[in-house]
Amino acid sequence: MSVSANQVKDLREKTGAGMMDCKKALEESGGDFDKAIDILRKKGAAVAAKRAERSANEGVVLTKLFDNGKSGAILEVNCETDFVARSEDFISFANFVLEILVSQKPADVASLMELSADGKKVSEELNAIIGKIGEKIEVSRFAIENTQSGEIVDYVHHGSKLGVIVKVDSIPADKSAELHPVIKDIAMQIAAMRPLTIYRDEVDKTVVEKEVEIYKELARKEGKPEPVLEKIATGKLNKFFEENCLFEQAFIKDNTKKVGDLIAEFNKKNSAESKLVLFRRFHISDENK
């Protein structure tokens, strides 16, 4: 059957699909608008299947604080190109997922995909946007953190390619406003300096052992005697910790201080025991997710 230009226009406005796709869907459905929508949604799922093996190395990282700063979420949604990452449709989808994440707090990505809001299911909306845009799009990871006695602070770098949330516990209730800008600076430090952990005792033992062996081998090749290799390795390992453990890193705004000094100064001034507990750093180019 033939379909009118107005029917095609209405379906396009409703679904965002291309003009020819809308025309074909209406013809296939015999002019039934709802069936045409289903056809387009199935087409989206088919496109998603075809795109499954493609690489999605662009996208956005979004954060949101809630419960008066006692909770925070960070989310990464990926696509294939930066052009799509900046598109209104992609950003709208990512924010839709973030709102569901914050309101329903799923345990993992698989659970998140099954959730709905206002009659819209995440997995179905994902297929729909893949069908519309024609790129592989995926919700790759998220984290939700909470604190009873402290604060969660977030930071998203310009361009939304890199985001951080930081958790600090045991903040005196009347001193939270004073510590907040310090935690914000620490979040920016994490974004810029990419620490492995907060404290040195959190570094994976296999990483430490590997570093020690490398330092010893380099020293041997330089002709250093065996009895001093351990001492040399220890010195270099301390430098490794200073560069890779947040608490020991030089503060980027004042390199005469370490990040740990910022918390120590606040605690001394306020007779407090506030402590950096954890951070989440999402960057869309991270290889290990």
KEFIGU-574152 format. One record per atom (N, C-alpha, C, CB): x, y, z. Coordinates in pm, whole numbers, plus 50000, padded with zeros to 5 digits. Each point is the difference from the previous one (the first is absolute). Glycine has a CB too. Example, Ala and Ser with C-alpha at 12.3 -4.5 7.8 and 13.67 -1.06 7.14 Angstrom:
<atoms>
513194943150780/499115011950000/500905012050000/498114988350125/501545022249803/500825011950006/499235010950073/501184993749785/
</atoms>
This chain:
<atoms>
500844988150000/499165011950000/500885012550000/498174987550122/501255023449833/500755012650000/499745007350132/499865001749746/501155005250300/499865007650125/500235014749970/500774980350140/498605028249938/500105014349974/501275005950061/497515001449994/502875010049955/501185007050053/499785004050146/500545008549769/498224994750266/499705003950138/500164988250096/498425017449913/501194970650040/500174988150084/501494997550026/497874990149906/502915011049989/501454998250014/500575010450094/500134990349768/499435022050214/500495011050084/499654997650146/499765015949807/499004979850220/499564997450138/500824988850064/497685007749939/502574981749984/500774988750053/501455004050025/498484984049877/502055023950036/501385004850018/500125008450127/500334999849751/498705009050271/500025008550120/499844991650126/499055018949866/500184970550124/499764991350116/501234991650034/497574999349940/503124995649957/501074990350022/501405005449977/498394982949935/501735027649984/501335005249967/500694992049892/500165008250231/499184981549715/500594991749895/500055007749868/499164979150114/501605015749790/500145006549871/498704999649918/502414993950003/497485015349903/498785001149919/499694987049925/500445024649976/500574969749959/499774987849922/499654988250091/501595008549827/499074990750290/499664989350095/498565001350045/502394999150077/497165013249949/498625002350043/499024996249888/500785018650152/499544985249728/499134996849885/499874984949983/500695021549888/500454971450119/499974985449984/499244993350114/502195001249880/497975003850242/499314994250115/498505001849988/502005004550142/497575007149811/498565002549982/499424991349889/500335023650079/500444974749815/499534991349891/499904985650046/501055015549833/499954979950243/500014986250050/498864997550097/502474999449970/497175011050109/498964998450102/498605002849946/501675006350171/498244996849699/498715003349943/499435013050052/499624976049975/501265033050064/499575013150050/499695000450148/499115004149778/501084984350291/499754999550145/501185006850073/498634978449977/501085032850088/501065008150061/500734992450109/498675020549949/500594972750141/500644992750111/500854988449949/498075006350148/501424986549750/500784989049944/501265005349932/497894986649968/501995025049971/501175006149935/501085003350103/498525009349820/501044995550296/500965002950108/500704987350043/498595019350078/500654969749937/500604987150039/501024995349897/497894994150121/501775007849752/500924996149892/501315007850011/498054994649850/501845018350177/501205008350013/500814996150124/498815018649884/500514977950225/500714995850121/500744986949976/498285011650143/501094979349784/500674987349968/501195002449909/497824987850025/502035021849886/501125003749913/501175005050083/498415005649814/501265002150292/501035004850091/500734988550066/498685020550039/500584969350003/500624988350063/500894992649901/498024997950153/501535001649721/500804993349896/501305007649974/497894991249896/502015021950100/501205008249982/500954998150117/498685016849868/500744982550253/500824997950120/500784987049991/498355013150135/500994976449816/500674987049986/501145000949900/497854988350058/501925018749831/501045001549899/501195008050051/498244998649824/501475010650267/501055008950051/500734994350121/498665019149915/500914969450132/500514994750128/501524998350002/497854988450026/502745008649859/501444997549996/500825012649975/499494977349920/499835033950056/500715012549974/500595005550130/498475004949806/502505003950182/500615006350116/499275013050035/502234989849940/497485011850188/499345012350047/500955006950097/497664990049970/503255018049976/501045006150082/499815014950024/501524982949911/497325022250050/499655013850032/498824999750097/500835008449773/498665003350263/498865000350089/500095010950104/499774976049964/499525022050146/499975009950108/500084993150135/498655015549857/501874991950239/499964996050140/499175010450073/502294988349990/496695007150080/499105008850073/500024996850148/498555002249798/501255007950286/499914997850144/498775007250054/502534997850017/497014997750098/498905006950067/500074997350149/498564998249794/501315012550285/499954998950145/498545000650044/502305010650024/497374982050083/498635000350053/500044996950149/499054992949775/499785007150287/499904998350146/500875010250073/499554975449967/500375037149988/500755010950064/501504997350006/497985005150134/502554989449759/501444997549994/500454987650072/500275024049983/498794968150068/500354987650067/500124988449903/498845008350203/500734993749673/500084989749898/500445006349868/498204986450116/502435005549802/500445004849870/500064988649900/501305018350110/498434984749765/500064989949894/500905005049887/497684991850059/502984998949877/500825002949883/499684989549894/501855010650141/498004993949735/499524991349892/500805002649873/497704999750101/502624989549827/500655001349870/499114993749892/502294999650110/497435008249787/499244995249885/500865002349877/497735004950111/502444984749807/500925000949888/499314999549864/501694989350144/499015016249757/499574999549861/501274999049915/497865013650045/501974986849822/501164998049913/500755012849964/498814980649910/500475030650080/500635012449955/499725011750093/499814991649766/501105017950235/499835011950083/498825008349950/502465000150050/497284999449820/498865007449944/498694995550065/501235002549781/498594984450231/498794994750064/500025003050150/499864981849827/501325017450235/500105002650144/499525014050036/501934984350011/498165025049895/499575013850025/498575002749951/502385006949983/496974982949961/498665002149944/498945000650108/500734988249793/498215018950178/498915001750096/499354986750034/499605022949910/500204968449992/499364987150025/500834991450095/498955001049772/502364998650206/500874991850084/500045005450143/501394994149799/498785018950215/500055006250133/498684997950073/501635017249917/497274984050012/498694997950060/499854985750051/499045017449848/501434972950073/499944986050043/500874997850123/499584992949763/501645012550236/500914998350114/499395005850127/501965000849843/497425010750148/499375006150117/498774992150046/500825022249922/498464972049983/498884991150034/500494988250083/498805006849787/502314987250171/500574988650073/500475004550138/500714989449782/499925022250225/500505005150129/498855002050099/501915011249880/496994994350075/498865002350089/499444986950053/499475020949874/500444969050041/499544986850045/501004994050098/498784996649783/502495004950188/501064995050088/499865005950140/501524997449802/498295015650205/499915006850130/498714996550074/501375018749905/497534980350023/498714997750066/499784985550039/499105019049871/501474971550052/499704985950025/501204991850048/498265002049828/502935003450160/501224994150057/500174985049972/499835017150177/500314979149697/500214985949966/501354994950049/498535003149800/501594983750204/501234993950050/501104999749893/498624986050155/500995013049718/500994999049893/499385004749868/501144980750119/499685019449777/499545005149871/498864991449944/502315008949955/497804977950061/498944991149950/498665003350065/501704982049962/498315020750168/498765003650070/499505013649954/500734986550198/500205022749779/499645013449953/499264999449867/501995009350119/498444981949793/499394999149868/498544995650005/502254994849910/497364998750199/498634995050011/499055009950068/500944977150009/499585034050037/499185009750072/499255009349905/501614998950190/497315006949863/499165008949919/499645012550078/499084980249876/500605030250050/499485012550059/499045006149899/502125003950138/496705000049909/498975006049913/499714991249879/500745022650074/499254964249950/499684990849892/501134997449903/497715007650022/503474997850005/501154998249911/501034990950066/499615022849897/500684966050039/500984990450051/501385003349944/498214982350019/502805016950066/501355003949959/500454992249877/500545005650237/499304981249764/500474991849888/499285003549870/500534981650161/498195021449848/499235003449880/500385013949948/498114985650082/502125023750011/500445013349959/501394999449937/498625010250183/502204980849869/501344998049942/499904994949857/500934995350229/498254994749749/499824994849864/499445010649907/499644977250095/499455030849959/499395010549918/501035010349955/497854996650122/503025007549968/500985010349963/501094994249909/499555011850217/500764975449800/500954993549909/499414999649859/500944986150189/497775010349803/499344999649870/499935013749935/498694980850079/501135029450003/499885013649947/501355005649956/498035003650147/502994994549936/501325005949974/500854991249910/499885011450222/500014975449795/500764990849916/501404997150051/498705008349813/501574994950314/501294996850061/499804990250115/500905022649935/500174970550100/499974992050122/499965009350119/501264981149888/497815016750202/499885008050122/499854990250115/498945019949878/501744982650231/499894990950114/500155007550132/500914981649858/498375013450240/500175004650138/501064990950059/497565008850024/503644996449996/501124991250032/500224997750149/501025007949792/498775002250290/500264998250144/499435011550080/502084987249948/497755010450180/499565010450092/500434996450141/498035005649851/501905004050237/500234997650143/499105009450079/502414992649959/497095002550152/499235008150093/500674998850137/497824996849869/502495014550192/500654999950131/499155007950101/502274998149890/497814997650235/499235006350107/500865001950124/497894989849911/501775019950169/500685002250127/498995004450106/502145006149879/498074989250243/499135004050111/500525012550070/499344976050031/501995024749981/500595010550084/500825010249922/500034983650183/499985015249685/500885008849923/499325006549881/501854985850070/498865014249818/499495006949882/500584993449875/499765021750129/499414978349766/500464996049867/500135012749916/498874976950016/502255024549914/500235011649914/500334994949861/500825014350195/498694992849703/500264995849863/500755010749921/497954985950008/502625009849882/500665009249907/499954993749862/501535009350182/498034998349719/500004995549861/500835010049920/497724988850022/503305006149912/500885008549921/499275004949876/502034987650084/498365024149867/499385006049882/499954990149884/500815022550074/498024976049868/499824990649890/499364986950042/501955010349894/497944987850237/499334988150057/500644986849957/497905013150004/503424987049974/500704987749967/500624993650125/500475009249772/499584998350335/500674995750122/499225004950120/502245000349884/497444990650207/499255003750120/500544993150124/497995003649858/501775002650257/500504994950127/498945002050108/502385004949932/497484985350156/499305002450126/500934995650113/497704996649893/502275010950216/500864997650116/499144998850125/501915012649891/498464978050194/499274998150126/500915002950118/498544982749891/501015026250196/500725003150123/499054997450117/501465017549884/499004975150214/499184996750117/500425008050122/499684977149909/499435022650192/500265006050133/500265015049992/500934978150074/498225029149856/500095014549993/499045005950104/500634999449752/499855009150338/499085006550094/498895007249925/501865002650167/496904995549877/498855005349926/500105015049974/498624982150102/501925025449994/500065014549983/501255004649925/498705002150211/502124988549743/501235003649929/500024995049856/501174999450219/497714994849737/499944994549866/500265010649893/498404982950083/501035029049936/500175010849901/501465004349990/497675007750047/503064991550063/501425003950001/500854989949925/499665011650219/500004975549795/500824989649936/499624997949854/500244989150222/498555014649740/499504997249866/500955004849888/497705001750093/502775010949909/500895004449892/501334992549997/498955022450015/501494972850102/501224992050007/499794986649928/500655011050220/498194982849806/499704987249935/499845002149849/498874991650210/500575019749752/499865003149857/501385000949935/497855012450045/503094994050023/501375000749949/500614986149989/500265022950101/499444968649996/500534986449998/499404992249883/500305000650250/498425001749721/499374993549885/500695004249870/497804999350124/502545013549866/500725004949883/501404994049994/498685021550008/501944976750107/501314993550008/499934985849944/500595014050201/498374978749837/499814986349953/499844999849848/498934993650219/500295015949731/499795000849855/501325002549927/497675008650039/503135000550013/501245004049933/501134989950016/499315023450035/500824971050087/501194992250032/499804984849999/500695019250135/498094976449848/499664985949983/500694990850103/499695004949758/500054996950369/500604991250100/499434985849988/500315019650154/500494970649889/499544986150000/499104997350120/502104993049882/498305012350233/499284997950126/500085012850083/500504975049995/498855024850121/500145011250094/501244998050085/497515003450005/502644984750051/501114997250092/500924989149943/498545006650197/502724993649846/500974990549946/499684985650034/501695017850015/497684979850101/499694986150036/498834994349919/500845004950229/498565003449685/498924995349913/500524995649862/498435015350121/502834987649850/500554996149870/500134984949995/501255021949981/498324972249910/500054985549983/501434994950023/498085001149835/502044988450245/501324994650035/500784995449877/499084993050222/500215001749679/500714995549879/500605011949925/498444980449982/500895031150023/500535012149937/501285004350073/497675007149928/502274992850205/501175003950080/501184990649973/498465009250178/501274977849823/501074990249976/500635001949862/498834983850153/500335019049749/500505002149863/500905012349994/497934989149907/501645021750159/500815012250001/501354997550066/497905013750007/502094979250106/501254997250073/500974992149911/498755000050219/500734990049712/500864991949913/500595008349887/498634979950055/500565029049890/500495008849892/501125008950051/497734999849891/502065006250228/501015009050057/501304992550028/498185014050102/501714973749950/501194992150030/500754996449872/498884990950204/500395005349694/500634995949874/500705011849934/498264982349971/501115029450033/500635012049944/501305003350074/497735008749931/502214989750202/501195002850081/501124990149969/498545009450182/501104978049798/501004989849965/500695003649869/498654982450120/500545021849783/500565003449869/500905012350007/497984990149892/501825017950212/500875011650020/501254996450078/497995014749995/502134972250042/501184995250070/499965001750150/501225005249798/497614997450258/499895001450146/500164986450067/498475020049973/502234979550142/500194987250071/498694994850060/502375006850051/497514980049958/498784993650051/499575005150137/500634980049869/500295022450227/499585004150134/499225013250004/501984988050084/498195020649816/499335013150004/498745000549912/502245010450044/497474978649887/498855000049909/498685002550072/501264984449853/498605009450264/498755001550076/499795014450043/500224976450081/500855030049963/499915014050043/499645009149882/501704995450181/498925002049705/499705007949880/498544998149960/502384997849923/497174989650079/498624997049961/499015006650095/500764978349903/499565021950226/499125006250100/499865014949973/500674982750170/500445023749797/499975014449972/499155003049877/502265002350103/497914989749794/499225002149878/498534996750021/502034994949865/497714995250222/498624996250029/499285011350073/500674975750010/500035030950081/499415011550069/499625010949900/501364994750206/499495007349695/499705009849895/498764995749920/502465006049985/497454980949989/498834994649930/498725003050078/501434981749902/498605016150229/498845002850084/499655014949998/500614980450146/500405028049859/499765014550000/499335004649870/501995002850149/498304990249743/499435003849871/498634993849975/502325002349915/497414986150146/498814992449965/498964998550110/501454988249846/498885015850275/499044999150110/499515014250033/501124978950093/497605023249897/499415013350014/500485007250125/498014991849877/501975001550237/500345006250128/501425005650001/498414984350110/502465009749809/501415003950000/500395008849880/500484978950122/498585023349787/500315008349883/500185014650039/498714984049855/502185022950075/500135014450018/498715006549952/502544999349970/496945010150108/498755006749967/500215008949879/499264999450243/499904999149654/500235007249873/499885015150014/499154980049881/500145024950219/499865014550018/501095005950090/497554997349968/503174994250102/501085004550088/500924988250026/498525017650109/502544981249809/500844988150009/500894999550123/499964999749757/499905010150333/500704999150128/499224991250098/501005022849963/497794973649997/499144991650085/499674987049927/499035020450112/500704969349966/499464987749947/498485000350019/502164987150049/497135004849876/498554999450014/499624996450142/499784993549759/500944997450302/499724996150138/500105011550098/500854977749944/500015032150024/500145011650088/498715008250006/502455000749947/496804999549943/498765007849997/499004994750101/500385005049758/499514981850247/499094993850097/500555001550141/499244983649825/502075014750190/500615001250133/499825014050058/501684982549935/498495027749982/499825013950046/498575002650044/501825007349845/497224987650078/498595001750037/499714992950132/499375001649756/501134986250259/499754992350122/500605006850123/499964979249863/501275026050121/500665006750112/499245012650042/502204990849922/497385016949980/499295012550026/498664997650068/501125010149803/498214978850161/498644997750047/499874988350097/499235009349786/501914985550261/500014988350090/499124988949941/500375015150201/499834982449672/499174990249928/500834987849961/498545018749914/500774971350034/500654987849953/499524996549859/500214991850238/499605018449682/499534997849863/501024991949922/498695021550008/500814970049902/500894991049927/499534997949857/500564988750215/500405012149692/499734996149862/499764985049997/501415019149908/497444976850039/499644985850003/500144993449863/498435005150187/501075001349709/500114994149867/499765010449893/499254978050091/501115018549787/499665008249885/499684990949883/501485018850081/497734986649828/499734993449872/500405009749890/498084986050097/502755009349814/500475008349888/499664992949870/501885010050140/497214995649784/499604994349871/500525008949888/497934989550103/502805004449807/500475007149882/499674991449879/501875011750129/497564994249767/499504991749891/501084992849923/498135015649984/503144988450031/501074993049930/500634989050085/500425020849871/499084977350251/500554989550084/499884986549930/499415013150207/501654979249795/499984986949937/499344989750089/502075005849876/498144995450255/499444990250094/498815006050070/502254989550032/496585005349939/498765005150057/499374989550090/499655014849800/
</atoms>
